[in-house]
Amino acid sequence: MNKTQQWEMVRDILANGKVSKKIQAQLEEILAPKTGGGTIYPPKVDENGNIIELYCNWHKEYEPVEGFKKSPKAKSGYHYECKTAEGEWKKYMVKINSIKKEISNVVNNILDGNVTVEDARQIKEDKEAEISKLIEDRKNKIDFIG
């Protein structure tokens, strides 16, 4: 079932259900299929129409197609990040999740009496700032994996 068919099914449910006209109108505005679209970074092709470079969403630049995994779900037939970026993403998420775990451990430290609430707030703020810095460094393509 394509998106248009799914949308038609939702419209039928809304029309036959007990949903107010106001809510129907709001949902139609939110869920209606968008026209146009496309990517601002289309694949680069050779004179025969073969894809030679794709835009890597992680590195924010075009890279040779050989560096990308195939993906039957993607419009171009390839993942949106190159293979190198996927490895970097995994390391990045391990670091982010590690910091988030440290934040959640603060609650246990409060309950155990090891940390005051004021200290816990400061630890939480420091850890959240660390996450924000990682995110900003990633956006600016700064190596954050030590």
C-alpha positions as protocol buffer text, in pm:
chain_id: "A"
residue {
  index: 1
  type: MET
  ca { x: 0 y: 0 z: 0 }
}
residue {
  index: 2
  type: ASN
  ca { x: 151 y: 330 z: -107 }
}
residue {
  index: 3
  type: LYS
  ca { x: 122 y: 659 z: 84 }
}
residue {
  index: 4
  type: THR
  ca { x: -170 y: 784 z: -125 }
}
residue {
  index: 5
  type: GLN
  ca { x: -367 y: 467 z: -55 }
}
residue {
  index: 6
  type: GLN
  ca { x: -285 y: 495 z: 315 }
}
residue {
  index: 7
  type: TRP
  ca { x: -402 y: 857 z: 313 }
}
residue {
  index: 8
  type: GLU
  ca { x: -731 y: 760 z: 144 }
}
residue {
  index: 9
  type: MET
  ca { x: -786 y: 496 z: 411 }
}
residue {
  index: 10
  type: VAL
  ca { x: -727 y: 754 z: 689 }
}
residue {
  index: 11
  type: ARG
  ca { x: -970 y: 995 z: 521 }
}
residue {
  index: 12
  type: ASP
  ca { x: -1237 y: 723 z: 506 }
}
residue {
  index: 13
  type: ILE
  ca { x: -1189 y: 644 z: 876 }
}
residue {
  index: 14
  type: LEU
  ca { x: -1216 y: 1015 z: 963 }
}
residue {
  index: 15
  type: ALA
  ca { x: -1527 y: 1063 z: 749 }
}
residue {
  index: 16
  type: ASN
  ca { x: -1706 y: 755 z: 887 }
}
residue {
  index: 17
  type: GLY
  ca { x: -1591 y: 793 z: 1246 }
}
residue {
  index: 18
  type: LYS
  ca { x: -1718 y: 1023 z: 1516 }
}
residue {
  index: 19
  type: VAL
  ca { x: -1453 y: 1288 z: 1463 }
}
residue {
  index: 20
  type: SER
  ca { x: -1548 y: 1654 z: 1465 }
}
residue {
  index: 21
  type: LYS
  ca { x: -1513 y: 1854 z: 1142 }
}
residue {
  index: 22
  type: LYS
  ca { x: -1255 y: 2078 z: 1311 }
}
residue {
  index: 23
  type: ILE
  ca { x: -1034 y: 1784 z: 1408 }
}
residue {
  index: 24
  type: GLN
  ca { x: -1085 y: 1630 z: 1062 }
}
residue {
  index: 25
  type: ALA
  ca { x: -965 y: 1952 z: 899 }
}
residue {
  index: 26
  type: GLN
  ca { x: -659 y: 1969 z: 1128 }
}
residue {
  index: 27
  type: LEU
  ca { x: -568 y: 1606 z: 1063 }
}
residue {
  index: 28
  type: GLU
  ca { x: -614 y: 1649 z: 690 }
}
residue {
  index: 29
  type: GLU
  ca { x: -379 y: 1945 z: 693 }
}
residue {
  index: 30
  type: ILE
  ca { x: -116 y: 1754 z: 890 }
}
residue {
  index: 31
  type: LEU
  ca { x: -146 y: 1419 z: 714 }
}
residue {
  index: 32
  type: ALA
  ca { x: -219 y: 1521 z: 355 }
}
residue {
  index: 33
  type: PRO
  ca { x: 41 y: 1404 z: 103 }
}
residue {
  index: 34
  type: LYS
  ca { x: 284 y: 1677 z: 10 }
}
residue {
  index: 35
  type: THR
  ca { x: 341 y: 1758 z: -355 }
}
residue {
  index: 36
  type: GLY
  ca { x: 677 y: 1828 z: -511 }
}
residue {
  index: 37
  type: GLY
  ca { x: 963 y: 1748 z: -282 }
}
residue {
  index: 38
  type: GLY
  ca { x: 1280 y: 1574 z: -384 }
}
residue {
  index: 39
  type: THR
  ca { x: 1623 y: 1608 z: -240 }
}
residue {
  index: 40
  type: ILE
  ca { x: 1838 y: 1918 z: -235 }
}
residue {
  index: 41
  type: TYR
  ca { x: 2139 y: 1687 z: -280 }
}
residue {
  index: 42
  type: PRO
  ca { x: 2054 y: 1464 z: -575 }
}
residue {
  index: 43
  type: PRO
  ca { x: 2294 y: 1184 z: -670 }
}
residue {
  index: 44
  type: LYS
  ca { x: 2565 y: 1282 z: -917 }
}
residue {
  index: 45
  type: VAL
  ca { x: 2552 y: 1071 z: -1230 }
}
residue {
  index: 46
  type: ASP
  ca { x: 2782 y: 1007 z: -1525 }
}
residue {
  index: 47
  type: GLU
  ca { x: 2689 y: 1055 z: -1891 }
}
residue {
  index: 48
  type: ASN
  ca { x: 2521 y: 709 z: -1894 }
}
residue {
  index: 49
  type: GLY
  ca { x: 2298 y: 793 z: -1597 }
}
residue {
  index: 50
  type: ASN
  ca { x: 2492 y: 574 z: -1350 }
}
residue {
  index: 51
  type: ILE
  ca { x: 2522 y: 709 z: -997 }
}
residue {
  index: 52
  type: ILE
  ca { x: 2885 y: 800 z: -926 }
}
residue {
  index: 53
  type: GLU
  ca { x: 2856 y: 1010 z: -608 }
}
residue {
  index: 54
  type: LEU
  ca { x: 2604 y: 1042 z: -327 }
}
residue {
  index: 55
  type: TYR
  ca { x: 2566 y: 1305 z: -57 }
}
residue {
  index: 56
  type: CYS
  ca { x: 2658 y: 1171 z: 288 }
}
residue {
  index: 57
  type: ASN
  ca { x: 2426 y: 1321 z: 549 }
}
residue {
  index: 58
  type: TRP
  ca { x: 2685 y: 1262 z: 822 }
}
residue {
  index: 59
  type: HIS
  ca { x: 2993 y: 1410 z: 654 }
}
residue {
  index: 60
  type: LYS
  ca { x: 2785 y: 1677 z: 473 }
}
residue {
  index: 61
  type: GLU
  ca { x: 2962 y: 1622 z: 141 }
}
residue {
  index: 62
  type: TYR
  ca { x: 2946 y: 1413 z: -175 }
}
residue {
  index: 63
  type: GLU
  ca { x: 3137 y: 1085 z: -169 }
}
residue {
  index: 64
  type: PRO
  ca { x: 3194 y: 801 z: -420 }
}
residue {
  index: 65
  type: VAL
  ca { x: 2898 y: 562 z: -446 }
}
residue {
  index: 66
  type: GLU
  ca { x: 3125 y: 266 z: -365 }
}
residue {
  index: 67
  type: GLY
  ca { x: 3143 y: 392 z: -7 }
}
residue {
  index: 68
  type: PHE
  ca { x: 2768 y: 345 z: 49 }
}
residue {
  index: 69
  type: LYS
  ca { x: 2567 y: 35 z: 135 }
}
residue {
  index: 70
  type: LYS
  ca { x: 2272 y: -53 z: -86 }
}
residue {
  index: 71
  type: SER
  ca { x: 1926 y: 5 z: 57 }
}
residue {
  index: 72
  type: PRO
  ca { x: 1614 y: -111 z: -126 }
}
residue {
  index: 73
  type: LYS
  ca { x: 1400 y: 135 z: 74 }
}
residue {
  index: 74
  type: ALA
  ca { x: 1596 y: 449 z: -16 }
}
residue {
  index: 75
  type: LYS
  ca { x: 1496 y: 645 z: -325 }
}
residue {
  index: 76
  type: SER
  ca { x: 1851 y: 636 z: -463 }
}
residue {
  index: 77
  type: GLY
  ca { x: 1892 y: 268 z: -373 }
}
residue {
  index: 78
  type: TYR
  ca { x: 2165 y: 348 z: -118 }
}
residue {
  index: 79
  type: HIS
  ca { x: 2189 y: 443 z: 250 }
}
residue {
  index: 80
  type: TYR
  ca { x: 2198 y: 814 z: 329 }
}
residue {
  index: 81
  type: GLU
  ca { x: 2528 y: 784 z: 516 }
}
residue {
  index: 82
  type: CYS
  ca { x: 2845 y: 627 z: 385 }
}
residue {
  index: 83
  type: LYS
  ca { x: 2987 y: 313 z: 548 }
}
residue {
  index: 84
  type: THR
  ca { x: 3248 y: 517 z: 738 }
}
residue {
  index: 85
  type: ALA
  ca { x: 2977 y: 747 z: 873 }
}
residue {
  index: 86
  type: GLU
  ca { x: 2775 y: 450 z: 998 }
}
residue {
  index: 87
  type: GLY
  ca { x: 3074 y: 342 z: 1208 }
}
residue {
  index: 88
  type: GLU
  ca { x: 3121 y: 695 z: 1338 }
}
residue {
  index: 89
  type: TRP
  ca { x: 2749 y: 715 z: 1418 }
}
residue {
  index: 90
  type: LYS
  ca { x: 2770 y: 399 z: 1629 }
}
residue {
  index: 91
  type: LYS
  ca { x: 3065 y: 539 z: 1828 }
}
residue {
  index: 92
  type: TYR
  ca { x: 2882 y: 870 z: 1866 }
}
residue {
  index: 93
  type: MET
  ca { x: 2567 y: 702 z: 1998 }
}
residue {
  index: 94
  type: VAL
  ca { x: 2770 y: 487 z: 2242 }
}
residue {
  index: 95
  type: LYS
  ca { x: 2918 y: 808 z: 2384 }
}
residue {
  index: 96
  type: ILE
  ca { x: 2579 y: 985 z: 2401 }
}
residue {
  index: 97
  type: ASN
  ca { x: 2413 y: 683 z: 2565 }
}
residue {
  index: 98
  type: SER
  ca { x: 2699 y: 655 z: 2813 }
}
residue {
  index: 99
  type: ILE
  ca { x: 2645 y: 1015 z: 2922 }
}
residue {
  index: 100
  type: LYS
  ca { x: 2267 y: 960 z: 2944 }
}
residue {
  index: 101
  type: LYS
  ca { x: 2331 y: 658 z: 3167 }
}
residue {
  index: 102
  type: GLU
  ca { x: 2549 y: 872 z: 3393 }
}
residue {
  index: 103
  type: ILE
  ca { x: 2260 y: 1120 z: 3419 }
}
residue {
  index: 104
  type: SER
  ca { x: 2017 y: 844 z: 3518 }
}
residue {
  index: 105
  type: ASN
  ca { x: 2266 y: 715 z: 3777 }
}
residue {
  index: 106
  type: VAL
  ca { x: 2241 y: 1051 z: 3952 }
}
residue {
  index: 107
  type: VAL
  ca { x: 1891 y: 957 z: 4071 }
}
residue {
  index: 108
  type: ASN
  ca { x: 2026 y: 641 z: 4235 }
}
residue {
  index: 109
  type: ASN
  ca { x: 2302 y: 843 z: 4399 }
}
residue {
  index: 110
  type: ILE
  ca { x: 2042 y: 1080 z: 4545 }
}
residue {
  index: 111
  type: LEU
  ca { x: 1836 y: 790 z: 4678 }
}
residue {
  index: 112
  type: ASP
  ca { x: 2144 y: 629 z: 4827 }
}
residue {
  index: 113
  type: GLY
  ca { x: 2236 y: 958 z: 4993 }
}
residue {
  index: 114
  type: ASN
  ca { x: 2566 y: 987 z: 4805 }
}
residue {
  index: 115
  type: VAL
  ca { x: 2474 y: 1313 z: 4632 }
}
residue {
  index: 116
  type: THR
  ca { x: 2267 y: 1613 z: 4736 }
}
residue {
  index: 117
  type: VAL
  ca { x: 1987 y: 1734 z: 4512 }
}
residue {
  index: 118
  type: GLU
  ca { x: 2181 y: 2053 z: 4437 }
}
residue {
  index: 119
  type: ASP
  ca { x: 2491 y: 1855 z: 4337 }
}
residue {
  index: 120
  type: ALA
  ca { x: 2275 y: 1623 z: 4128 }
}
residue {
  index: 121
  type: ARG
  ca { x: 2128 y: 1920 z: 3940 }
}
residue {
  index: 122
  type: GLN
  ca { x: 2476 y: 2046 z: 3866 }
}
residue {
  index: 123
  type: ILE
  ca { x: 2592 y: 1701 z: 3748 }
}
residue {
  index: 124
  type: LYS
  ca { x: 2284 y: 1673 z: 3525 }
}
residue {
  index: 125
  type: GLU
  ca { x: 2343 y: 2019 z: 3377 }
}
residue {
  index: 126
  type: ASP
  ca { x: 2711 y: 1939 z: 3316 }
}
residue {
  index: 127
  type: LYS
  ca { x: 2625 y: 1609 z: 3144 }
}
residue {
  index: 128
  type: GLU
  ca { x: 2355 y: 1771 z: 2931 }
}
residue {
  index: 129
  type: ALA
  ca { x: 2607 y: 2039 z: 2830 }
}
residue {
  index: 130
  type: GLU
  ca { x: 2848 y: 1759 z: 2736 }
}
residue {
  index: 131
  type: ILE
  ca { x: 2580 y: 1604 z: 2512 }
}
residue {
  index: 132
  type: SER
  ca { x: 2504 y: 1944 z: 2355 }
}
residue {
  index: 133
  type: LYS
  ca { x: 2874 y: 1994 z: 2283 }
}
residue {
  index: 134
  type: LEU
  ca { x: 2897 y: 1652 z: 2117 }
}
residue {
  index: 135
  type: ILE
  ca { x: 2596 y: 1735 z: 1902 }
}
residue {
  index: 136
  type: GLU
  ca { x: 2740 y: 2074 z: 1807 }
}
residue {
  index: 137
  type: ASP
  ca { x: 3083 y: 1925 z: 1733 }
}
residue {
  index: 138
  type: ARG
  ca { x: 2916 y: 1664 z: 1513 }
}
residue {
  index: 139
  type: LYS
  ca { x: 2733 y: 1938 z: 1322 }
}
residue {
  index: 140
  type: ASN
  ca { x: 3063 y: 2121 z: 1275 }
}
residue {
  index: 141
  type: LYS
  ca { x: 3239 y: 1797 z: 1174 }
}
residue {
  index: 142
  type: ILE
  ca { x: 3485 y: 1811 z: 1467 }
}
residue {
  index: 143
  type: ASP
  ca { x: 3629 y: 1475 z: 1572 }
}
residue {
  index: 144
  type: PHE
  ca { x: 3459 y: 1395 z: 1900 }
}
residue {
  index: 145
  type: ILE
  ca { x: 3576 y: 1037 z: 1943 }
}
residue {
  index: 146
  type: GLY
  ca { x: 3893 y: 1041 z: 2148 }
}
